[in-house]
Amino acid sequence: MASPYQRSNTPADARHSSRLGFFQRFYLVEVLLGLKLTGIRFFANMWRHTLHTVFGVKSAHGAVTIQYPDERRPYAARLRSLHRLVRREDGSPRCVACMMCETVCPAHCIYIVASEHPNPEIEKVPERFDIDLGKCVFCGYCVEACPEDAIRMDTGILEFSSYSRGGMIYTKETLLALEPAGHNGAPTSPVPIPADRGMPLERGALPKRSMP
């Protein structure tokens, strides 16, 4: 249906015609022009790499492709990557189950069950600390709200896809096992995390939270 503000056969932009030209109707000419442009870029890039590699011309730089995932480009230091729970010196989580991160999370993807800590100087410890990364929006509010600096997003891990929804739920044990990224931002934990992992059967699904 024609627009009521535009007459039929009238181009929206007066500088460009809406009608195809004679050669454009065959499409073959346009395909050849596209192949010509691709060929020019390809051989020019190959010539620059030949000058740089074979003849030692340092000023010739061709297009560079990162051979991901074997080769990784350093990440920014402030990049929010996969979460991890910080451990104390005895290996227990630094988290005191204050529920601040669970409360402030806008995606409601954190679930915590608190229990008493064996150390009387520490009030609580999370018996269960799960994050559903399928819901997480990586806003970083949980990191900002934590009064104990117990949760961080500095693992440098971005490959945590999974074949199942249960595989996107990271438990306390999984989060405690992750290590911070190196000085260049590269992850020090084994990557990529297997996509066929599943959620432990004894965990079950996260309970649904009521929306405020």
C-alpha positions in Angstrom: 0.0 0.0 0.0 1.4 3.3 -1.1 2.2 5.9 1.6 -0.3 8.8 1.7 2.6 11.2 1.9 4.4 10.0 -1.2 3.1 9.7 -4.7 3.6 6.5 -6.6 6.9 6.1 -8.5 8.4 9.0 -6.7 11.7 8.4 -5.0 12.0 9.3 -1.3 15.3 10.9 -2.0 15.4 13.1 -5.1 19.1 12.5 -5.5 18.6 8.8 -6.1 16.3 7.1 -8.5 14.1 4.3 -7.3 14.2 2.6 -10.7 16.9 0.1 -11.7 19.1 1.0 -14.6 19.4 -1.2 -17.7 22.5 -3.1 -16.5 21.3 -3.3 -12.9 18.3 -5.3 -14.0 20.7 -8.2 -15.2 22.4 -8.3 -11.7 25.4 -9.9 -13.4 27.2 -6.6 -13.8 26.7 -5.7 -10.2 28.0 -9.1 -9.1 31.1 -8.7 -11.2 31.6 -5.2 -9.7 31.4 -6.7 -6.2 33.9 -9.4 -7.1 36.2 -6.7 -8.5 36.1 -4.7 -5.2 36.7 -7.9 -3.1 39.6 -8.9 -5.4 41.3 -5.5 -5.1 41.1 -5.6 -1.3 42.3 -9.2 -1.1 45.4 -8.8 -3.4 46.3 -5.4 -1.9 46.2 -6.9 1.6 48.3 -9.9 0.4 50.8 -7.6 -1.2 51.2 -5.6 2.0 51.8 -8.8 4.1 54.3 -10.0 1.5 56.2 -6.7 1.7 56.2 -6.8 5.5 57.1 -10.5 5.9 59.3 -11.4 2.9 60.9 -8.0 2.1 61.0 -6.6 5.6 59.2 -3.4 4.8 58.1 -2.4 8.4 55.9 0.4 7.2 53.6 -2.0 5.2 50.8 -3.3 7.5 48.1 -5.5 6.1 44.8 -6.4 7.8 45.4 -8.5 10.9 43.1 -11.3 12.0 43.1 -12.6 15.5 43.1 -16.4 15.5 40.5 -16.7 18.2 40.3 -18.8 20.4 43.9 -19.9 20.1 45.0 -16.2 20.1 43.3 -13.7 22.4 43.3 -10.0 22.4 43.9 -8.5 25.8 40.7 -7.3 27.5 40.2 -4.0 29.3 40.8 -4.1 33.0 37.3 -2.8 33.8 35.5 -5.4 31.6 32.8 -7.3 33.5 33.3 -10.9 32.8 32.2 -14.1 34.5 31.6 -13.8 38.3 33.6 -15.5 41.0 33.4 -15.7 44.7 36.4 -14.6 46.7 37.9 -17.1 49.2 39.3 -16.5 52.6 42.7 -17.8 53.6 41.1 -21.1 54.8 39.3 -21.6 51.5 35.8 -20.7 52.8 33.9 -18.0 50.9 34.3 -14.4 52.1 30.6 -13.9 51.6 28.6 -13.4 54.8 25.2 -14.0 53.2 23.9 -10.5 53.9 21.7 -10.8 50.8 22.7 -7.4 49.5 23.6 -8.7 46.0 20.5 -10.8 45.8 18.4 -7.8 46.8 20.0 -5.3 44.5 20.1 -7.6 41.4 17.7 -6.2 38.9 17.5 -9.5 37.0 16.8 -11.6 40.1 19.4 -14.1 39.1 21.1 -14.6 42.4 19.8 -17.1 45.0 21.4 -17.4 48.5 20.6 -19.7 51.4 22.4 -18.6 54.6 23.6 -20.8 57.4 25.6 -20.3 60.6 29.4 -20.1 60.2 31.5 -22.4 62.4 33.6 -19.4 63.4 31.8 -17.4 66.0 33.4 -14.2 64.8 31.7 -14.6 61.4 27.9 -14.4 61.6 26.8 -16.3 58.5 28.1 -18.1 55.5 26.2 -19.0 52.3 25.1 -22.6 52.3 23.9 -22.1 48.7 25.0 -19.3 46.4 23.7 -19.7 42.8 23.8 -17.3 39.9 21.7 -17.9 36.8 23.8 -16.5 34.0 20.9 -17.0 31.6 19.2 -14.1 33.4 22.2 -12.0 34.4 22.5 -8.6 32.6 26.1 -8.1 33.8 25.3 -4.7 35.3 27.8 -5.2 38.1 25.4 -4.1 40.9 26.2 -7.2 42.9 29.9 -6.3 42.9 29.2 -2.7 43.9 26.7 -3.6 46.7 28.8 -6.3 48.4 30.2 -4.9 51.7 32.8 -7.7 51.9 34.2 -7.6 48.4 33.2 -11.2 48.2 32.0 -11.3 44.6 33.9 -10.0 41.6 33.6 -10.0 37.8 37.3 -10.2 37.0 37.8 -13.7 35.7 38.2 -12.5 32.1 36.0 -15.4 31.0 33.4 -14.7 28.3 32.9 -18.2 27.0 30.3 -19.8 29.3 27.5 -20.8 26.9 25.7 -24.0 27.6 23.4 -26.4 25.8 20.9 -26.3 28.6 19.4 -23.8 31.0 20.6 -25.7 33.9 24.2 -25.4 32.6 23.9 -21.6 32.9 23.4 -21.8 36.7 26.7 -21.5 38.5 26.8 -22.9 42.0 28.9 -21.7 45.0 31.5 -24.4 44.4 31.9 -23.5 40.7 32.2 -19.7 41.5 34.8 -20.4 44.3 36.9 -22.5 41.9 37.3 -19.6 39.4 40.5 -17.5 39.5 41.0 -13.9 38.6 42.3 -12.9 35.2 46.0 -12.3 34.6 47.6 -8.9 34.3 46.8 -8.8 30.6 43.2 -9.6 31.2 43.5 -13.1 29.9 41.6 -15.8 32.0 43.8 -18.0 34.2 41.0 -20.5 34.8 40.5 -23.3 32.2 38.5 -22.0 29.2 36.3 -22.5 27.4 34.0 -23.9 30.1 32.4 -27.1 28.6 29.0 -26.3 27.1 27.6 -29.7 27.9 27.9 -29.3 31.6 24.7 -29.7 33.6 23.4 -28.5 36.9 23.9 -30.9 39.8 20.8 -33.0 40.2 20.6 -32.4 44.0 20.4 -28.7 43.3 17.3 -28.6 41.2 15.9 -25.4 39.6 16.2 -22.0 41.2 13.0 -21.0 43.0 11.0 -18.3 41.3 11.1 -14.9 43.0 8.1 -12.6 43.2 8.5 -9.4 41.3 8.3 -6.2 43.4 
